[in-house]
Amino acid sequence: MILIAQFIVILFGTFIFSVGILMLFNPENALATLRKAGSTNLINYSEITIRLVPAIALVIYSSYSRFPDVLNLFGGFMIATSLVLFFVPRRFHHAYSVKWASILSPFQVRLIAPFAFLFGAAIIYSVSQELDCFGNQIQKPELFN
């Protein structure tokens, strides 16, 4: 279970980093994707449900990470906001996404792309520890330290 959570968190960090690449090289596409958030019931509830998976993985893996309090808080925040979004009318969620997509220019999206790189890399770094199948950190021989 711990290794699966670690893998999911690494995938999540990779996804965030990849979104940064999209934001840097194709900001118009990133804004178009943002405009679609909450646009249909399928998109809205799929987005919220899928967002819960890395959030739960962050909480599960937090005690094994380099920054347990930060990951636990971040995962808990994602879970809480996801649960709130389940009960917020879809039209409000969509309107909020469209509002921000109209406020941000492609240039501004490019400017904030490095933050996505840093955030994705920080997520990956925070869980990049070698664990055995029981969730115990593998101690490397002194030769490799």
Backbone as CSV, one residue per row, in Angstrom:
resi,resn,N_x,N_y,N_z,CA_x,CA_y,CA_z,C_x,C_y,C_z
1,MET,0.821,-1.194,0.000,0.000,0.000,0.000,0.863,1.256,0.000
2,ILE,1.946,1.232,0.791,2.832,2.385,0.890,3.544,2.632,-0.430
3,LEU,4.013,1.552,-1.066,4.706,1.710,-2.349,3.754,2.203,-3.432
4,ILE,2.510,1.765,-3.391,1.518,2.244,-4.362,1.264,3.733,-4.148
5,ALA,1.145,4.143,-2.884,0.948,5.564,-2.586,2.152,6.373,-3.069
6,GLN,3.355,5.865,-2.841,4.563,6.558,-3.299,4.550,6.692,-4.817
7,PHE,4.189,5.634,-5.503,4.139,5.654,-6.964,3.114,6.675,-7.462
8,ILE,1.947,6.709,-6.834,0.904,7.665,-7.223,1.376,9.095,-7.001
9,VAL,2.043,9.351,-5.892,2.546,10.699,-5.614,3.616,11.087,-6.640
10,ILE,4.475,10.150,-7.017,5.482,10.436,-8.047,4.801,10.743,-9.377
11,LEU,3.761,9.980,-9.724,3.000,10.277,-10.945,2.359,11.657,-10.873
12,PHE,1.844,12.008,-9.707,1.232,13.321,-9.508,2.265,14.436,-9.711
13,GLY,3.438,14.281,-9.127,4.501,15.264,-9.316,4.911,15.374,-10.778
14,THR,4.972,14.241,-11.458,5.305,14.222,-12.884,4.218,14.935,-13.694
15,PHE,2.968,14.720,-13.324,1.855,15.395,-13.985,1.961,16.912,-13.816
16,ILE,2.212,17.363,-12.595,2.328,18.804,-12.334,3.489,19.382,-13.139
17,PHE,4.617,18.681,-13.165,5.767,19.124,-13.956,5.398,19.202,-15.438
18,SER,4.668,18.209,-15.934,4.235,18.173,-17.338,3.275,19.316,-17.664
19,VAL,2.413,19.654,-16.723,1.524,20.800,-16.906,2.359,22.072,-17.056
20,GLY,3.451,22.166,-16.320,4.363,23.298,-16.463,4.939,23.386,-17.870
21,ILE,5.268,22.237,-18.450,5.768,22.214,-19.829,4.692,22.728,-20.777
22,LEU,3.459,22.255,-20.587,2.333,22.729,-21.407,2.155,24.236,-21.249
23,MET,2.220,24.716,-20.014,2.047,26.146,-19.745,3.146,26.972,-20.423
24,LEU,4.355,26.462,-20.454,5.473,27.196,-21.026,5.421,27.218,-22.551
25,PHE,5.162,26.071,-23.155,5.267,25.967,-24.606,3.943,26.128,-25.350
26,ASN,2.820,25.942,-24.654,1.521,26.091,-25.306,0.508,26.677,-24.316
27,PRO,0.708,27.921,-23.897,-0.174,28.510,-22.889,-1.629,28.636,-23.346
28,GLU,-1.846,28.788,-24.642,-3.224,28.884,-25.146,-3.975,27.581,-24.877
29,ASN,-3.296,26.451,-25.077,-3.902,25.151,-24.807,-4.162,24.970,-23.315
30,ALA,-3.232,25.445,-22.496,-3.416,25.359,-21.039,-4.638,26.173,-20.617
31,LEU,-4.804,27.353,-21.188,-5.966,28.186,-20.862,-7.259,27.560,-21.373
32,ALA,-7.213,26.942,-22.542,-8.401,26.263,-23.081,-8.808,25.100,-22.171
33,THR,-7.826,24.391,-21.651,-8.108,23.290,-20.721,-8.716,23.836,-19.432
34,LEU,-8.182,24.936,-18.936,-8.725,25.562,-17.730,-10.178,25.986,-17.940
35,ARG,-10.484,26.496,-19.134,-11.864,26.911,-19.434,-12.846,25.740,-19.386
36,LYS,-12.354,24.537,-19.633,-13.224,23.358,-19.661,-13.521,22.790,-18.274
37,ALA,-12.764,23.202,-17.269,-12.952,22.658,-15.917,-14.384,22.889,-15.453
38,GLY,-15.041,21.832,-15.067,-16.409,21.921,-14.565,-17.450,22.188,-15.637
39,SER,-17.077,22.093,-16.912,-18.001,22.470,-17.985,-19.144,21.469,-18.186
40,THR,-18.902,20.208,-17.896,-19.973,19.203,-17.980,-19.953,18.394,-16.685
41,ASN,-21.029,17.683,-16.438,-21.056,16.833,-15.237,-19.937,15.803,-15.276
42,LEU,-19.719,15.211,-16.441,-18.671,14.194,-16.565,-17.296,14.780,-16.255
43,ILE,-16.980,15.919,-16.861,-15.680,16.546,-16.614,-15.563,16.965,-15.156
44,ASN,-16.598,17.592,-14.627,-16.567,18.106,-13.264,-16.321,17.000,-12.240
45,TYR,-17.160,15.981,-12.267,-17.043,14.947,-11.237,-15.865,14.010,-11.476
46,SER,-15.457,13.830,-12.727,-14.241,13.046,-13.003,-13.015,13.778,-12.472
47,GLU,-12.962,15.072,-12.745,-11.840,15.897,-12.279,-11.718,15.851,-10.760
48,ILE,-12.830,15.995,-10.072,-12.807,16.011,-8.610,-12.427,14.637,-8.054
49,THR,-12.999,13.588,-8.636,-12.724,12.230,-8.165,-11.272,11.842,-8.418
50,ILE,-10.770,12.149,-9.607,-9.381,11.822,-9.940,-8.426,12.599,-9.043
51,ARG,-8.793,13.810,-8.685,-7.970,14.646,-7.808,-7.856,14.046,-6.403
52,LEU,-8.849,13.275,-6.005,-8.807,12.642,-4.683,-7.730,11.554,-4.594
53,VAL,-7.417,10.911,-5.713,-6.456,9.799,-5.695,-5.075,10.255,-5.222
54,PRO,-4.456,11.275,-5.855,-3.156,11.708,-5.319,-3.272,12.356,-3.946
55,ALA,-4.410,12.966,-3.646,-4.590,13.584,-2.326,-4.529,12.525,-1.232
56,ILE,-5.228,11.432,-1.434,-5.211,10.339,-0.456,-3.816,9.712,-0.389
57,ALA,-3.175,9.561,-1.562,-1.815,9.006,-1.583,-0.843,9.904,-0.823
58,LEU,-1.001,11.218,-0.937,-0.142,12.145,-0.188,-0.294,11.936,1.311
59,VAL,-1.514,11.769,1.767,-1.755,11.568,3.205,-1.196,10.219,3.653
60,ILE,-1.430,9.180,2.861,-0.943,7.844,3.216,0.583,7.823,3.295
61,TYR,1.248,8.445,2.320,2.702,8.368,2.259,3.403,9.434,3.098
62,SER,2.665,10.396,3.588,3.296,11.548,4.251,4.265,11.158,5.363
63,SER,3.925,10.188,6.185,4.799,9.848,7.314,6.112,9.201,6.870
64,TYR,6.197,8.760,5.613,7.425,8.165,5.083,8.240,9.180,4.283
65,SER,7.713,10.358,4.092,8.333,11.342,3.206,9.385,12.169,3.928
66,ARG,10.056,12.979,3.169,11.060,13.886,3.729,10.411,15.018,4.525
67,PHE,9.166,15.360,4.164,8.443,16.467,4.799,7.045,16.002,5.201
68,PRO,6.937,15.174,6.238,5.651,14.553,6.574,4.535,15.545,6.884
69,ASP,4.826,16.591,7.623,3.766,17.546,7.976,3.254,18.289,6.745
70,VAL,4.165,18.659,5.871,3.782,19.409,4.668,2.916,18.538,3.758
71,LEU,3.346,17.299,3.514,2.575,16.426,2.635,1.220,16.080,3.241
72,ASN,1.180,15.854,4.542,-0.082,15.549,5.198,-1.043,16.739,5.096
73,LEU,-0.532,17.925,5.337,-1.353,19.133,5.243,-1.835,19.359,3.814
74,PHE,-0.935,19.234,2.847,-1.295,19.439,1.445,-2.319,18.398,0.979
75,GLY,-2.073,17.131,1.316,-3.031,16.080,0.951,-4.381,16.294,1.610
76,GLY,-4.368,16.657,2.884,-5.617,16.940,3.589,-6.360,18.112,2.985
77,PHE,-5.617,19.156,2.589,-6.235,20.310,1.935,-6.873,19.908,0.613
78,MET,-6.170,19.083,-0.161,-6.733,18.620,-1.435,-7.993,17.778,-1.219
79,ILE,-7.979,16.934,-0.205,-9.160,16.124,0.094,-10.323,17.027,0.492
80,ALA,-10.067,17.971,1.387,-11.130,18.867,1.861,-11.719,19.689,0.720
81,THR,-10.846,20.257,-0.125,-11.366,21.074,-1.222,-12.089,20.225,-2.260
82,SER,-11.640,18.993,-2.447,-12.347,18.096,-3.368,-13.743,17.793,-2.845
83,LEU,-13.849,17.508,-1.557,-15.159,17.225,-0.977,-16.079,18.437,-1.059
84,VAL,-15.520,19.630,-0.851,-16.326,20.851,-0.994,-16.813,20.990,-2.432
85,LEU,-15.915,20.738,-3.395,-16.286,20.879,-4.808,-17.374,19.890,-5.230
86,PHE,-17.464,18.752,-4.549,-18.551,17.817,-4.851,-19.915,18.449,-4.589
87,PHE,-19.965,19.390,-3.646,-21.244,19.987,-3.247,-21.462,21.396,-3.799
88,VAL,-20.431,21.986,-4.376,-20.590,23.297,-5.017,-21.260,23.057,-6.367
89,PRO,-22.263,23.842,-6.698,-22.891,23.656,-8.016,-21.861,23.745,-9.142
90,ARG,-21.994,22.838,-10.074,-21.043,22.743,-11.190,-20.899,24.068,-11.918
91,ARG,-21.972,24.803,-12.079,-21.905,26.071,-12.828,-20.985,27.089,-12.131
92,PHE,-20.910,27.053,-10.784,-20.001,27.956,-10.066,-18.548,27.560,-10.303
93,HIS,-18.299,26.262,-10.257,-16.948,25.748,-10.504,-16.506,26.124,-11.916
94,HIS,-17.383,25.919,-12.876,-17.065,26.238,-14.268,-16.872,27.749,-14.448
95,ALA,-17.745,28.542,-13.858,-17.632,30.005,-13.979,-16.307,30.502,-13.391
96,TYR,-15.892,29.919,-12.283,-14.622,30.303,-11.655,-13.450,29.978,-12.586
97,SER,-13.486,28.813,-13.216,-12.432,28.411,-14.148,-12.396,29.335,-15.354
98,VAL,-13.546,29.632,-15.903,-13.623,30.517,-17.069,-13.129,31.917,-16.709
99,LYS,-13.490,32.384,-15.514,-13.048,33.708,-15.060,-11.524,33.792,-15.052
100,TRP,-10.868,32.804,-14.447,-9.407,32.831,-14.373,-8.765,32.629,-15.735
101,ALA,-9.392,31.843,-16.598,-8.855,31.659,-17.947,-8.940,32.955,-18.748
102,SER,-9.912,33.804,-18.431,-10.025,35.092,-19.135,-9.123,36.158,-18.498
103,ILE,-8.815,36.029,-17.218,-7.936,36.997,-16.547,-6.480,36.788,-16.962
104,LEU,-6.055,35.535,-17.017,-4.654,35.224,-17.314,-4.373,35.317,-18.814
105,SER,-3.310,36.000,-19.160,-2.884,36.059,-20.559,-1.903,34.911,-20.816
106,PRO,-1.694,34.535,-22.078,-0.686,33.506,-22.363,0.695,33.864,-21.805
107,PHE,1.050,35.138,-21.836,2.337,35.569,-21.279,2.397,35.288,-19.775
108,GLN,1.317,35.589,-19.058,1.283,35.339,-17.611,1.354,33.846,-17.311
109,VAL,0.712,33.041,-18.142,0.765,31.581,-17.959,2.199,31.103,-18.130
110,ARG,2.891,31.651,-19.122,4.312,31.300,-19.309,5.151,31.711,-18.100
111,LEU,4.833,32.865,-17.533,5.592,33.346,-16.375,5.441,32.437,-15.155
112,ILE,4.280,31.852,-14.961,4.073,31.005,-13.781,4.430,29.539,-14.024
113,ALA,4.769,29.190,-15.264,5.152,27.804,-15.581,6.309,27.295,-14.718
114,PRO,7.352,28.094,-14.464,8.446,27.580,-13.618,7.983,27.159,-12.218
115,PHE,6.922,27.775,-11.713,6.410,27.363,-10.405,5.837,25.940,-10.470
116,ALA,5.234,25.591,-11.611,4.747,24.222,-11.785,5.918,23.246,-11.836
117,PHE,7.007,23.646,-12.523,8.209,22.795,-12.547,8.725,22.564,-11.132
118,LEU,8.872,23.654,-10.389,9.398,23.561,-9.028,8.485,22.745,-8.123
119,PHE,7.181,22.988,-8.234,6.223,22.276,-7.394,6.216,20.780,-7.712
120,GLY,6.197,20.443,-8.995,6.233,19.028,-9.390,7.509,18.347,-8.933
121,ALA,8.636,19.035,-9.120,9.928,18.476,-8.689,9.982,18.327,-7.173
122,ALA,9.427,19.296,-6.445,9.417,19.220,-4.976,8.572,18.044,-4.492
123,ILE,7.466,17.793,-5.147,6.620,16.644,-4.778,7.394,15.354,-4.985
124,ILE,8.034,15.230,-6.141,8.805,14.014,-6.432,9.956,13.863,-5.432
125,TYR,10.673,14.953,-5.181,11.795,14.897,-4.235,11.332,14.488,-2.840
126,SER,10.189,14.976,-2.424,9.728,14.705,-1.058,9.432,13.232,-0.807
127,VAL,9.161,12.475,-1.877,8.850,11.051,-1.692,9.903,10.138,-2.308
128,SER,10.998,10.702,-2.788,12.003,9.885,-3.474,12.952,9.237,-2.482
129,GLN,12.444,8.247,-1.793,13.245,7.436,-0.888,13.013,5.982,-1.246
130,GLU,14.034,5.199,-1.134,13.900,3.788,-1.446,13.280,3.059,-0.262
131,LEU,12.159,2.379,-0.527,11.470,1.621,0.510,11.393,0.167,0.111
132,ASP,11.397,-0.706,1.118,11.170,-2.113,0.823,9.662,-2.353,0.726
133,CYS,9.273,-3.590,0.490,7.850,-3.887,0.273,6.994,-3.695,1.523
134,PHE,7.608,-3.453,2.681,6.857,-3.223,3.912,6.817,-1.740,4.289
135,GLY,7.381,-0.893,3.444,7.375,0.539,3.716,8.529,1.008,4.578
136,ASN,9.515,0.143,4.803,10.687,0.535,5.595,11.749,1.120,4.671
137,GLN,12.382,2.193,5.113,13.416,2.811,4.303,14.611,1.872,4.220
138,ILE,15.111,1.697,3.011,16.269,0.837,2.788,17.526,1.601,3.188
139,GLN,18.301,0.994,4.045,19.550,1.607,4.482,20.642,1.180,3.504
140,LYS,21.293,2.179,2.903,22.353,1.884,1.961,23.631,1.600,2.742
141,PRO,24.466,0.741,2.198,25.763,0.496,2.844,26.561,1.790,2.930
142,GLU,27.427,1.892,3.912,28.225,3.102,4.165,28.977,3.524,2.910
143,LEU,29.338,2.591,2.072,30.083,2.877,0.858,29.335,3.860,-0.044
144,PHE,27.994,3.810,-0.046,27.189,4.639,-0.952,26.693,5.923,-0.316
145,ASN,26.916,6.150,0.935,26.431,7.360,1.599,27.350,8.527,1.424
